[in-house]
Amino acid sequence: MIILADSIRITKKAARKGDDGYKIVSVRMKEEMLERLDSLSNQTNRSRNELINLLLEAALEIVKIEE
């Protein structure tokens, strides 16, 4: 006789690094743009990553698609 359980319980694992809603991406950019980002980073005391996210968010809000 085989007895089957009526439920299987699995506990959730703690979130792993990177499972915080963010994804890692790689972007190629011109050296001049990187220098401008680094300069802005120093002026604002923000990380390059934080600046890129802020600038992309702002750009996505104002972008318009032309036909």
Secondary structure, 3 states (H helix, E strand, C coil): CCCCCCCCCCCCCCCCCCCCCCCCCCCCCCHHHHHHHHHHHHHHCCCHHHHHHHHHHHHHHHCCCCC
